[in-house]
Amino acid sequence: MQYIDGATLARWRTERDERSLYLLDVRSPEEFAAGHRAGAVSAPGGQLVECADDWIGVRGGRIVLLDDDRVRAPMAACWLRRMGYEEVAVLDGDGDGEADVAAEPAEPAGPDIGAVPAIGADALGRPDVVLLDLSSGPAFVRGHGKGALWALRSRLPDLLPRLPEGRLAVMDDAGDALAAIAVAELAAMGRGDACLLRGGLASLQGAGWPIETGTQGMLHGMDDACFLPADMVEDPMAEAAAYLAWQSTLAQEVAEDGLLVFRLHGAA
């Protein structure tokens, strides 16, 4: 098991532009909410091992796990190593000092949401208003405003020619922060008519706007998340059956994959 101190973590943070770094707190969400290290992300140990790709996007990145009992982090680190993640470390208790927290680089400030041009849900009935939903793909499928278009914010530059003329009312499922950033970016791309629809789906429901489910309105394939059978809304039983069929061949698929390798503890 690799343990690192606060000085090593501080150095790895300065190297994040060259090598991805994941600082994951494996305690319960309640413990995380009560207090956590600056820059850490809540990733409960059991869920982290079950769905590692929800938190770890780069296989060759550095992964640092945190806990407060030196039990849960080593256990999760052991499993991640067996799953093929090469550099997994546990932050030693000696790394809990204020100096390490002070070394956390400041995150760039987002736009002042209160200063972003905004529009109310009651304006959606006008023919010149286009609802653009930047929520996560699964959230959009579970429920979105009737007639809404969906895209990932990262795809907007490529999708610009496909966005209809009219005033873009931009919303998200992340407390308006993502949509506010997108409004500023769209303005820089020549869509000065973009504005924020505050309150996301709740504001639409409060205004009595019709809510739909499904994939209609998606401007590109949904590649920001993987659906579980419980997320499916069109035919959940068929999706559950397909999931069980996939599980029956999973061991063979893993054996043929060549990327996912389970190692014995201590193996090179």
PyRosetta script that sets phi, psi and omega in degrees:
from pyrosetta import init, pose_from_sequence

init()
pose = pose_from_sequence("MQYIDGATLARWRTERDERSLYLLDVRSPEEFAAGHRAGAVSAPGGQLVECADDWIGVRGGRIVLLDDDRVRAPMAACWLRRMGYEEVAVLDGDGDGEADVAAEPAEPAGPDIGAVPAIGADALGRPDVVLLDLSSGPAFVRGHGKGALWALRSRLPDLLPRLPEGRLAVMDDAGDALAAIAVAELAAMGRGDACLLRGGLASLQGAGWPIETGTQGMLHGMDDACFLPADMVEDPMAEAAAYLAWQSTLAQEVAEDGLLVFRLHGAA")
pose.set_psi(1, 133.8)
pose.set_omega(1, 179.3)
pose.set_phi(2, -96.1)
pose.set_psi(2, 123.8)
pose.set_omega(2, 174.4)
pose.set_phi(3, -111.9)
pose.set_psi(3, 140.4)
pose.set_omega(3, 177.5)
pose.set_phi(4, -125.6)
pose.set_psi(4, 158.9)
pose.set_omega(4, 177.7)
pose.set_phi(5, -102.1)
pose.set_psi(5, 179.1)
pose.set_omega(5, -177.7)
pose.set_phi(6, -62.4)
pose.set_psi(6, -34.0)
pose.set_omega(6, -179.4)
pose.set_phi(7, -65.9)
pose.set_psi(7, -40.2)
pose.set_omega(7, 178.2)
pose.set_phi(8, -66.0)
pose.set_psi(8, -42.4)
pose.set_omega(8, 177.9)
pose.set_phi(9, -61.3)
pose.set_psi(9, -42.7)
pose.set_omega(9, 178.8)
pose.set_phi(10, -60.6)
pose.set_psi(10, -39.0)
pose.set_omega(10, 178.5)
pose.set_phi(11, -67.5)
pose.set_psi(11, -42.3)
pose.set_omega(11, 179.3)
pose.set_phi(12, -63.2)
pose.set_psi(12, -33.8)
pose.set_omega(12, 177.8)
pose.set_phi(13, -64.2)
pose.set_psi(13, -37.2)
pose.set_omega(13, 179.2)
pose.set_phi(14, -70.8)
pose.set_psi(14, -14.8)
pose.set_omega(14, -177.8)
pose.set_phi(15, -103.3)
pose.set_psi(15, 14.4)
pose.set_omega(15, -174.5)
pose.set_phi(16, -65.8)
pose.set_psi(16, -23.4)
pose.set_omega(16, 178.1)
pose.set_phi(17, -73.5)
pose.set_psi(17, -22.1)
pose.set_omega(17, 179.3)
pose.set_phi(18, -97.8)
pose.set_psi(18, -27.9)
pose.set_omega(18, -178.6)
pose.set_phi(19, -147.7)
pose.set_psi(19, 127.6)
pose.set_omega(19, -176.4)
pose.set_phi(20, -60.4)
pose.set_psi(20, 142.5)
pose.set_omega(20, 179.4)
pose.set_phi(21, -129.2)
pose.set_psi(21, 129.8)
pose.set_omega(21, 177.5)
pose.set_phi(22, -118.2)
pose.set_psi(22, 115.9)
pose.set_omega(22, 179.5)
pose.set_phi(23, -106.7)
pose.set_psi(23, 104.2)
pose.set_omega(23, -168.1)
pose.set_phi(24, -118.5)
pose.set_psi(24, 125.7)
pose.set_omega(24, 177.7)
pose.set_phi(25, -93.4)
pose.set_psi(25, 112.4)
pose.set_omega(25, -172.2)
pose.set_phi(26, -90.6)
pose.set_psi(26, 7.9)
pose.set_omega(26, 176.2)
pose.set_phi(27, -74.0)
pose.set_psi(27, 179.1)
pose.set_omega(27, -179.9)
pose.set_phi(28, -69.0)
pose.set_psi(28, 156.4)
pose.set_omega(28, 177.3)
pose.set_phi(29, -58.2)
pose.set_psi(29, -32.9)
pose.set_omega(29, 179.5)
pose.set_phi(30, -67.1)
pose.set_psi(30, -42.0)
pose.set_omega(30, 177.3)
pose.set_phi(31, -65.2)
pose.set_psi(31, -39.9)
pose.set_omega(31, 179.0)
pose.set_phi(32, -61.9)
pose.set_psi(32, -44.0)
pose.set_omega(32, -178.6)
pose.set_phi(33, -64.8)
pose.set_psi(33, -29.9)
pose.set_omega(33, -179.1)
pose.set_phi(34, -73.0)
pose.set_psi(34, -18.1)
pose.set_omega(34, 180.0)
pose.set_phi(35, 158.9)
pose.set_psi(35, 132.6)
pose.set_omega(35, -177.7)
pose.set_phi(36, -153.2)
pose.set_psi(36, 166.3)
pose.set_omega(36, 179.7)
pose.set_phi(37, -69.1)
pose.set_psi(37, 141.4)
pose.set_omega(37, 177.4)
pose.set_phi(38, -57.4)
pose.set_psi(38, 132.5)
pose.set_omega(38, 177.2)
pose.set_phi(39, 88.4)
pose.set_psi(39, -9.5)
pose.set_omega(39, -179.6)
pose.set_phi(40, -79.6)
pose.set_psi(40, 155.5)
pose.set_omega(40, 178.1)
pose.set_phi(41, -118.4)
pose.set_psi(41, 138.8)
pose.set_omega(41, 179.1)
pose.set_phi(42, -72.0)
pose.set_psi(42, 122.7)
pose.set_omega(42, 178.9)
pose.set_phi(43, -144.7)
pose.set_psi(43, 79.3)
pose.set_omega(43, -177.8)
pose.set_phi(44, -49.4)
pose.set_psi(44, 134.5)
pose.set_omega(44, -168.3)
pose.set_phi(45, -52.3)
pose.set_psi(45, -45.4)
pose.set_omega(45, -178.9)
pose.set_phi(46, -63.5)
pose.set_psi(46, -45.5)
pose.set_omega(46, 178.8)
pose.set_phi(47, -66.4)
pose.set_psi(47, -35.4)
pose.set_omega(47, 179.2)
pose.set_phi(48, -60.9)
pose.set_psi(48, -44.3)
pose.set_omega(48, -179.7)
pose.set_phi(49, -69.6)
pose.set_psi(49, -39.4)
pose.set_omega(49, -179.0)
pose.set_phi(50, -69.4)
pose.set_psi(50, -38.4)
pose.set_omega(50, -173.8)
pose.set_phi(51, -132.3)
pose.set_psi(51, 58.7)
pose.set_omega(51, -174.2)
pose.set_phi(52, -57.8)
pose.set_psi(52, -34.2)
pose.set_omega(52, -176.1)
pose.set_phi(53, -73.3)
pose.set_psi(53, -6.3)
pose.set_omega(53, 171.6)
pose.set_phi(54, -71.1)
pose.set_psi(54, -24.4)
pose.set_omega(54, -177.4)
pose.set_phi(55, -117.2)
pose.set_psi(55, -27.4)
pose.set_omega(55, -172.9)
pose.set_phi(56, -115.5)
pose.set_psi(56, 110.2)
pose.set_omega(56, -175.6)
pose.set_phi(57, -96.1)
pose.set_psi(57, -14.9)
pose.set_omega(57, -176.1)
pose.set_phi(58, -126.6)
pose.set_psi(58, 119.5)
pose.set_omega(58, -174.9)
pose.set_phi(59, -63.6)
pose.set_psi(59, -35.3)
pose.set_omega(59, -176.5)
pose.set_phi(60, -91.0)
pose.set_psi(60, 11.2)
pose.set_omega(60, -179.5)
pose.set_phi(61, -77.8)
pose.set_psi(61, 172.9)
pose.set_omega(61, 175.9)
pose.set_phi(62, -91.3)
pose.set_psi(62, 135.2)
pose.set_omega(62, -178.8)
pose.set_phi(63, -121.8)
pose.set_psi(63, 122.6)
pose.set_omega(63, 178.4)
pose.set_phi(64, -118.3)
pose.set_psi(64, 123.9)
pose.set_omega(64, -177.9)
pose.set_phi(65, -105.5)
pose.set_psi(65, 143.3)
pose.set_omega(65, -177.8)
pose.set_phi(66, -124.8)
pose.set_psi(66, 143.6)
pose.set_omega(66, 166.5)
pose.set_phi(67, -152.2)
pose.set_psi(67, -170.0)
pose.set_omega(67, 177.3)
pose.set_phi(68, -126.3)
pose.set_psi(68, 13.6)
pose.set_omega(68, -179.9)
pose.set_phi(69, -131.8)
pose.set_psi(69, -1.2)
pose.set_omega(69, 179.0)
pose.set_phi(70, 56.8)
pose.set_psi(70, 31.7)
pose.set_omega(70, 176.1)
pose.set_phi(71, -120.5)
pose.set_psi(71, -54.2)
pose.set_omega(71, -174.5)
pose.set_phi(72, -69.5)
pose.set_psi(72, -42.0)
pose.set_omega(72, -179.5)
pose.set_phi(73, -64.8)
pose.set_psi(73, -46.5)
pose.set_omega(73, 176.6)
pose.set_phi(74, -60.9)
pose.set_psi(74, -38.2)
pose.set_omega(74, 179.0)
pose.set_phi(75, -62.8)
pose.set_psi(75, -47.6)
pose.set_omega(75, 179.3)
pose.set_phi(76, -65.3)
pose.set_psi(76, -37.6)
pose.set_omega(76, 179.3)
pose.set_phi(77, -63.2)
pose.set_psi(77, -39.6)
pose.set_omega(77, 178.5)
pose.set_phi(78, -59.8)
pose.set_psi(78, -44.5)
pose.set_omega(78, -179.8)
pose.set_phi(79, -67.3)
pose.set_psi(79, -41.2)
pose.set_omega(79, 179.3)
pose.set_phi(80, -62.6)
pose.set_psi(80, -37.4)
pose.set_omega(80, 176.6)
pose.set_phi(81, -62.7)
pose.set_psi(81, -43.0)
pose.set_omega(81, 179.3)
pose.set_phi(82, -66.0)
pose.set_psi(82, -24.9)
pose.set_omega(82, 179.2)
pose.set_phi(83, -82.8)
pose.set_psi(83, -2.1)
pose.set_omega(83, 174.6)
pose.set_phi(84, 105.6)
pose.set_psi(84, 0.6)
pose.set_omega(84, 175.4)
pose.set_phi(85, -77.4)
pose.set_psi(85, 118.4)
pose.set_omega(85, -167.1)
pose.set_phi(86, -75.1)
pose.set_psi(86, -43.8)
pose.set_omega(86, -173.5)
pose.set_phi(87, -115.1)
pose.set_psi(87, 90.6)
pose.set_omega(87, 177.7)
pose.set_phi(88, -118.3)
pose.set_psi(88, 128.1)
pose.set_omega(88, -177.4)
pose.set_phi(89, -131.2)
pose.set_psi(89, 155.8)
pose.set_omega(89, 174.6)
pose.set_phi(90, -110.5)
pose.set_psi(90, 130.6)
pose.set_omega(90, 177.9)
pose.set_phi(91, -73.4)
pose.set_psi(91, 119.9)
pose.set_omega(91, -178.8)
pose.set_phi(92, -67.3)
pose.set_psi(92, 154.4)
pose.set_omega(92, 179.7)
pose.set_phi(93, -56.5)
pose.set_psi(93, -25.6)
pose.set_omega(93, 179.4)
pose.set_phi(94, -68.7)
pose.set_psi(94, -11.4)
pose.set_omega(94, -179.2)
pose.set_phi(95, -91.1)
pose.set_psi(95, 16.3)
pose.set_omega(95, -175.3)
pose.set_phi(96, -92.9)
pose.set_psi(96, 11.0)
pose.set_omega(96, -175.1)
pose.set_phi(97, -78.1)
pose.set_psi(97, 167.9)
pose.set_omega(97, -177.5)
pose.set_phi(98, -67.8)
pose.set_psi(98, -27.5)
pose.set_omega(98, -177.1)
pose.set_phi(99, -60.9)
pose.set_psi(99, -39.5)
pose.set_omega(99, -179.4)
pose.set_phi(100, -68.1)
pose.set_psi(100, -40.4)
pose.set_omega(100, 178.1)
pose.set_phi(101, -62.5)
pose.set_psi(101, -40.0)
pose.set_omega(101, -179.9)
pose.set_phi(102, -65.1)
pose.set_psi(102, -23.6)
pose.set_omega(102, -178.6)
pose.set_phi(103, -79.8)
pose.set_psi(103, -7.4)
pose.set_omega(103, -179.9)
pose.set_phi(104, -64.8)
pose.set_psi(104, 120.4)
pose.set_omega(104, -179.8)
pose.set_phi(105, -62.6)
pose.set_psi(105, 144.5)
pose.set_omega(105, 178.5)
pose.set_phi(106, -69.0)
pose.set_psi(106, 135.7)
pose.set_omega(106, 177.5)
pose.set_phi(107, -77.4)
pose.set_psi(107, 143.1)
pose.set_omega(107, 177.8)
pose.set_phi(108, -61.3)
pose.set_psi(108, 137.1)
pose.set_omega(108, -178.0)
pose.set_phi(109, -74.3)
pose.set_psi(109, 137.6)
pose.set_omega(109, 176.6)
pose.set_phi(110, -82.5)
pose.set_psi(110, 176.4)
pose.set_omega(110, -179.6)
pose.set_phi(111, -68.3)
pose.set_psi(111, 154.7)
pose.set_omega(111, 174.7)
pose.set_phi(112, -73.3)
pose.set_psi(112, 109.0)
pose.set_omega(112, -174.9)
pose.set_phi(113, -59.0)
pose.set_psi(113, -34.3)
pose.set_omega(113, 179.7)
pose.set_phi(114, -66.0)
pose.set_psi(114, -22.1)
pose.set_omega(114, -178.4)
pose.set_phi(115, -95.4)
pose.set_psi(115, -5.0)
pose.set_omega(115, -178.5)
pose.set_phi(116, -78.9)
pose.set_psi(116, 134.7)
pose.set_omega(116, 176.7)
pose.set_phi(117, -53.9)
pose.set_psi(117, 133.1)
pose.set_omega(117, -173.7)
pose.set_phi(118, -130.7)
pose.set_psi(118, 161.3)
pose.set_omega(118, 178.9)
pose.set_phi(119, -139.5)
pose.set_psi(119, 148.3)
pose.set_omega(119, -179.7)
pose.set_phi(120, -90.2)
pose.set_psi(120, 156.5)
pose.set_omega(120, -179.1)
pose.set_phi(121, -62.9)
pose.set_psi(121, -22.9)
pose.set_omega(121, -179.8)
pose.set_phi(122, -69.8)
pose.set_psi(122, -11.9)
pose.set_omega(122, 179.9)
pose.set_phi(123, -88.3)
pose.set_psi(123, -4.7)
pose.set_omega(123, -174.7)
pose.set_phi(124, -68.3)
pose.set_psi(124, -18.5)
pose.set_omega(124, 179.8)
pose.set_phi(125, -74.4)
pose.set_psi(125, -11.9)
pose.set_omega(125, 179.9)
pose.set_phi(126, -73.6)
pose.set_psi(126, 141.3)
pose.set_omega(126, -175.8)
pose.set_phi(127, -66.8)
pose.set_psi(127, -19.3)
pose.set_omega(127, -177.6)
pose.set_phi(128, -91.2)
pose.set_psi(128, 1.7)
pose.set_omega(128, -177.7)
pose.set_phi(129, -101.6)
pose.set_psi(129, 128.5)
pose.set_omega(129, 179.9)
pose.set_phi(130, -116.1)
pose.set_psi(130, 125.5)
pose.set_omega(130, -179.8)
pose.set_phi(131, -86.8)
pose.set_psi(131, 120.5)
pose.set_omega(131, 179.3)
pose.set_phi(132, -115.6)
pose.set_psi(132, 114.5)
pose.set_omega(132, -175.0)
pose.set_phi(133, -102.1)
pose.set_psi(133, 120.3)
pose.set_omega(133, 179.2)
pose.set_phi(134, -106.1)
pose.set_psi(134, 20.5)
pose.set_omega(134, 177.9)
pose.set_phi(135, -65.1)
pose.set_psi(135, 170.8)
pose.set_omega(135, 174.3)
pose.set_phi(136, -62.6)
pose.set_psi(136, 153.9)
pose.set_omega(136, -179.8)
pose.set_phi(137, -55.8)
pose.set_psi(137, -50.7)
pose.set_omega(137, 178.7)
pose.set_phi(138, -59.1)
pose.set_psi(138, -38.0)
pose.set_omega(138, 179.3)
pose.set_phi(139, -64.9)
pose.set_psi(139, -40.4)
pose.set_omega(139, 179.0)
pose.set_phi(140, -62.8)
pose.set_psi(140, -43.7)
pose.set_omega(140, -178.5)
pose.set_phi(141, -64.7)
pose.set_psi(141, -37.7)
pose.set_omega(141, -179.6)
pose.set_phi(142, -67.2)
pose.set_psi(142, -29.5)
pose.set_omega(142, -179.7)
pose.set_phi(143, 179.1)
pose.set_psi(143, 129.9)
pose.set_omega(143, 178.4)
pose.set_phi(144, -152.4)
pose.set_psi(144, 162.5)
pose.set_omega(144, 179.3)
pose.set_phi(145, -65.7)
pose.set_psi(145, 139.3)
pose.set_omega(145, 179.9)
pose.set_phi(146, -56.2)
pose.set_psi(146, 131.2)
pose.set_omega(146, 178.7)
pose.set_phi(147, 84.6)
pose.set_psi(147, 1.0)
pose.set_omega(147, -177.2)
pose.set_phi(148, -70.5)
pose.set_psi(148, 148.1)
pose.set_omega(148, 169.6)
pose.set_phi(149, -100.8)
pose.set_psi(149, 148.3)
pose.set_omega(149, -179.2)
pose.set_phi(150, -124.4)
pose.set_psi(150, 141.9)
pose.set_omega(150, 174.0)
pose.set_phi(151, -159.8)
pose.set_psi(151, 159.9)
pose.set_omega(151, 169.0)
pose.set_phi(152, -82.3)
pose.set_psi(152, 143.4)
pose.set_omega(152, -179.8)
pose.set_phi(153, -56.8)
pose.set_psi(153, -36.2)
pose.set_omega(153, -178.3)
pose.set_phi(154, -65.7)
pose.set_psi(154, -20.0)
pose.set_omega(154, -178.5)
pose.set_phi(155, -91.1)
pose.set_psi(155, -8.0)
pose.set_omega(155, -173.3)
pose.set_phi(156, -57.5)
pose.set_psi(156, -41.3)
pose.set_omega(156, 179.0)
pose.set_phi(157, -57.8)
pose.set_psi(157, -39.6)
pose.set_omega(157, 179.5)
pose.set_phi(158, -75.2)
pose.set_psi(158, -27.6)
pose.set_omega(158, -176.0)
pose.set_phi(159, -90.2)
pose.set_psi(159, -4.3)
pose.set_omega(159, -174.1)
pose.set_phi(160, -51.1)
pose.set_psi(160, -44.6)
pose.set_omega(160, -179.6)
pose.set_phi(161, -64.8)
pose.set_psi(161, -19.4)
pose.set_omega(161, -177.2)
pose.set_phi(162, -93.3)
pose.set_psi(162, -7.4)
pose.set_omega(162, 179.7)
pose.set_phi(163, -77.6)
pose.set_psi(163, 130.0)
pose.set_omega(163, -176.7)
pose.set_phi(164, -63.1)
pose.set_psi(164, 157.4)
pose.set_omega(164, 172.5)
pose.set_phi(165, -68.7)
pose.set_psi(165, 155.1)
pose.set_omega(165, -179.1)
pose.set_phi(166, 122.5)
pose.set_psi(166, 179.8)
pose.set_omega(166, -178.9)
pose.set_phi(167, -83.4)
pose.set_psi(167, 122.4)
pose.set_omega(167, -179.0)
pose.set_phi(168, -85.5)
pose.set_psi(168, 118.9)
pose.set_omega(168, 173.6)
pose.set_phi(169, -98.2)
pose.set_psi(169, 108.5)
pose.set_omega(169, -170.0)
pose.set_phi(170, -101.3)
pose.set_psi(170, 131.7)
pose.set_omega(170, -179.8)
pose.set_phi(171, -137.2)
pose.set_psi(171, 168.3)
pose.set_omega(171, 177.0)
pose.set_phi(172, -151.3)
pose.set_psi(172, -175.6)
pose.set_omega(172, 175.6)
pose.set_phi(173, -116.2)
pose.set_psi(173, 26.3)
pose.set_omega(173, -176.0)
pose.set_phi(174, -122.4)
pose.set_psi(174, 38.0)
pose.set_omega(174, 176.4)
pose.set_phi(175, 71.2)
pose.set_psi(175, 25.7)
pose.set_omega(175, 177.1)
pose.set_phi(176, 77.3)
pose.set_psi(176, -8.7)
pose.set_omega(176, -175.2)
pose.set_phi(177, -65.5)
pose.set_psi(177, -45.1)
pose.set_omega(177, -178.9)
pose.set_phi(178, -65.1)
pose.set_psi(178, -44.0)
pose.set_omega(178, -179.7)
pose.set_phi(179, -64.4)
pose.set_psi(179, -37.4)
pose.set_omega(179, 179.4)
pose.set_phi(180, -63.4)
pose.set_psi(180, -41.7)
pose.set_omega(180, 177.1)
pose.set_phi(181, -63.4)
pose.set_psi(181, -42.9)
pose.set_omega(181, -178.5)
pose.set_phi(182, -63.8)
pose.set_psi(182, -36.7)
pose.set_omega(182, 178.5)
pose.set_phi(183, -59.9)
pose.set_psi(183, -44.7)
pose.set_omega(183, 178.4)
pose.set_phi(184, -64.6)
pose.set_psi(184, -40.3)
pose.set_omega(184, 180.0)
pose.set_phi(185, -67.6)
pose.set_psi(185, -40.5)
pose.set_omega(185, 178.5)
pose.set_phi(186, -64.1)
pose.set_psi(186, -37.8)
pose.set_omega(186, 177.2)
pose.set_phi(187, -61.4)
pose.set_psi(187, -40.9)
pose.set_omega(187, 178.8)
pose.set_phi(188, -67.3)
pose.set_psi(188, -23.3)
pose.set_omega(188, 179.1)
pose.set_phi(189, -91.1)
pose.set_psi(189, 7.1)
pose.set_omega(189, 176.6)
pose.set_phi(190, 101.1)
pose.set_psi(190, -0.3)
pose.set_omega(190, 177.8)
pose.set_phi(191, -101.6)
pose.set_psi(191, 71.0)
pose.set_omega(191, 178.9)
pose.set_phi(192, -68.7)
pose.set_psi(192, -7.1)
pose.set_omega(192, 177.8)
pose.set_phi(193, -83.1)
pose.set_psi(193, -3.9)
pose.set_omega(193, -179.6)
pose.set_phi(194, -70.0)
pose.set_psi(194, 141.3)
pose.set_omega(194, 178.4)
pose.set_phi(195, -147.7)
pose.set_psi(195, 164.4)
pose.set_omega(195, -175.9)
pose.set_phi(196, -90.1)
pose.set_psi(196, 132.6)
pose.set_omega(196, 168.8)
pose.set_phi(197, -98.9)
pose.set_psi(197, 100.3)
pose.set_omega(197, -173.6)
pose.set_phi(198, -71.1)
pose.set_psi(198, 145.1)
pose.set_omega(198, 172.4)
pose.set_phi(199, 93.3)
pose.set_psi(199, -3.9)
pose.set_omega(199, 175.2)
pose.set_phi(200, 56.6)
pose.set_psi(200, -144.0)
pose.set_omega(200, -174.7)
pose.set_phi(201, -62.1)
pose.set_psi(201, -34.2)
pose.set_omega(201, -179.2)
pose.set_phi(202, -61.6)
pose.set_psi(202, -36.6)
pose.set_omega(202, 179.6)
pose.set_phi(203, -68.3)
pose.set_psi(203, -34.9)
pose.set_omega(203, 177.0)
pose.set_phi(204, -66.2)
pose.set_psi(204, -44.4)
pose.set_omega(204, 179.9)
pose.set_phi(205, -64.4)
pose.set_psi(205, -39.6)
pose.set_omega(205, 179.4)
pose.set_phi(206, -64.5)
pose.set_psi(206, -30.1)
pose.set_omega(206, 179.4)
pose.set_phi(207, -86.9)
pose.set_psi(207, -1.3)
pose.set_omega(207, 180.0)
pose.set_phi(208, 78.4)
pose.set_psi(208, 17.9)
pose.set_omega(208, 179.4)
pose.set_phi(209, -73.1)
pose.set_psi(209, 137.3)
pose.set_omega(209, -178.7)
pose.set_phi(210, -60.3)
pose.set_psi(210, 139.3)
pose.set_omega(210, 179.5)
pose.set_phi(211, -112.1)
pose.set_psi(211, 133.6)
pose.set_omega(211, 179.8)
pose.set_phi(212, -117.9)
pose.set_psi(212, 163.8)
pose.set_omega(212, 172.4)
pose.set_phi(213, -122.4)
pose.set_psi(213, 163.8)
pose.set_omega(213, 177.5)
pose.set_phi(214, 107.8)
pose.set_psi(214, -174.4)
pose.set_omega(214, -171.2)
pose.set_phi(215, -99.9)
pose.set_psi(215, 0.2)
pose.set_omega(215, -179.7)
pose.set_phi(216, -62.7)
pose.set_psi(216, 141.0)
pose.set_omega(216, -179.7)
pose.set_phi(217, 95.6)
pose.set_psi(217, -7.0)
pose.set_omega(217, 179.5)
pose.set_phi(218, -74.3)
pose.set_psi(218, 127.0)
pose.set_omega(218, -176.9)
pose.set_phi(219, -85.4)
pose.set_psi(219, -9.6)
pose.set_omega(219, 176.5)
pose.set_phi(220, -158.4)
pose.set_psi(220, 171.8)
pose.set_omega(220, 179.3)
pose.set_phi(221, -63.1)
pose.set_psi(221, 147.7)
pose.set_omega(221, -179.7)
pose.set_phi(222, -83.8)
pose.set_psi(222, 104.3)
pose.set_omega(222, -179.4)
pose.set_phi(223, -121.8)
pose.set_psi(223, 19.8)
pose.set_omega(223, 178.5)
pose.set_phi(224, -96.6)
pose.set_psi(224, -4.4)
pose.set_omega(224, -179.0)
pose.set_phi(225, -164.2)
pose.set_psi(225, 159.3)
pose.set_omega(225, 174.0)
pose.set_phi(226, -106.2)
pose.set_psi(226, 136.0)
pose.set_omega(226, 178.8)
pose.set_phi(227, -80.1)
pose.set_psi(227, 140.5)
pose.set_omega(227, 165.9)
pose.set_phi(228, -97.6)
pose.set_psi(228, 158.8)
pose.set_omega(228, 179.8)
pose.set_phi(229, -52.9)
pose.set_psi(229, -37.1)
pose.set_omega(229, -178.5)
pose.set_phi(230, -65.7)
pose.set_psi(230, -20.6)
pose.set_omega(230, 179.6)
pose.set_phi(231, -80.9)
pose.set_psi(231, -17.2)
pose.set_omega(231, -174.6)
pose.set_phi(232, -72.0)
pose.set_psi(232, 139.7)
pose.set_omega(232, -177.2)
pose.set_phi(233, -116.1)
pose.set_psi(233, -17.5)
pose.set_omega(233, -176.2)
pose.set_phi(234, -84.0)
pose.set_psi(234, -48.2)
pose.set_omega(234, 179.5)
pose.set_phi(235, -149.6)
pose.set_psi(235, 76.6)
pose.set_omega(235, -174.3)
pose.set_phi(236, -60.9)
pose.set_psi(236, -34.0)
pose.set_omega(236, -179.1)
pose.set_phi(237, -67.5)
pose.set_psi(237, -39.8)
pose.set_omega(237, 177.3)
pose.set_phi(238, -65.5)
pose.set_psi(238, -39.0)
pose.set_omega(238, 178.9)
pose.set_phi(239, -67.4)
pose.set_psi(239, -38.0)
pose.set_omega(239, 177.8)
pose.set_phi(240, -63.3)
pose.set_psi(240, -41.2)
pose.set_omega(240, 178.4)
pose.set_phi(241, -64.3)
pose.set_psi(241, -41.1)
pose.set_omega(241, 178.2)
pose.set_phi(242, -64.4)
pose.set_psi(242, -36.5)
pose.set_omega(242, 178.8)
pose.set_phi(243, -64.8)
pose.set_psi(243, -43.2)
pose.set_omega(243, 179.4)
pose.set_phi(244, -66.0)
pose.set_psi(244, -37.2)
pose.set_omega(244, 176.7)
pose.set_phi(245, -64.0)
pose.set_psi(245, -39.1)
pose.set_omega(245, 177.6)
pose.set_phi(246, -64.2)
pose.set_psi(246, -41.5)
pose.set_omega(246, -179.8)
pose.set_phi(247, -60.4)
pose.set_psi(247, -33.9)
pose.set_omega(247, -177.0)
pose.set_phi(248, -66.7)
pose.set_psi(248, -21.8)
pose.set_omega(248, 179.4)
pose.set_phi(249, -108.4)
pose.set_psi(249, 5.7)
pose.set_omega(249, -172.7)
pose.set_phi(250, -63.0)
pose.set_psi(250, -43.3)
pose.set_omega(250, -177.8)
pose.set_phi(251, -59.0)
pose.set_psi(251, -41.6)
pose.set_omega(251, 179.1)
pose.set_phi(252, -67.3)
pose.set_psi(252, -39.6)
pose.set_omega(252, 179.0)
pose.set_phi(253, -64.3)
pose.set_psi(253, -40.3)
pose.set_omega(253, 177.8)
pose.set_phi(254, -63.5)
pose.set_psi(254, -41.7)
pose.set_omega(254, -179.7)
pose.set_phi(255, -62.9)
pose.set_psi(255, -32.6)
pose.set_omega(255, -178.0)
pose.set_phi(256, -89.6)
pose.set_psi(256, -11.3)
pose.set_omega(256, -171.6)
pose.set_phi(257, -68.4)
pose.set_psi(257, -49.5)
pose.set_omega(257, -179.3)
pose.set_phi(258, 86.9)
pose.set_psi(258, -11.5)
pose.set_omega(258, 179.2)
pose.set_phi(259, -103.4)
pose.set_psi(259, -39.9)
pose.set_omega(259, -179.1)
pose.set_phi(260, -89.9)
pose.set_psi(260, 111.6)
pose.set_omega(260, -174.6)
pose.set_phi(261, -125.3)
pose.set_psi(261, 125.0)
pose.set_omega(261, 174.1)
pose.set_phi(262, -93.6)
pose.set_psi(262, 128.0)
pose.set_omega(262, -177.2)
pose.set_phi(263, -112.9)
pose.set_psi(263, 150.8)
pose.set_omega(263, 171.1)
pose.set_phi(264, -70.4)
pose.set_psi(264, 147.8)
pose.set_omega(264, -178.7)
pose.set_phi(265, -56.4)
pose.set_psi(265, 128.6)
pose.set_omega(265, 177.4)
pose.set_phi(266, 86.5)
pose.set_psi(266, -3.5)
pose.set_omega(266, 179.7)
pose.set_phi(267, -73.6)
pose.set_psi(267, 150.7)
pose.set_omega(267, -178.9)
pose.set_phi(268, -75.5)
pose.dump_pdb("model.pdb")
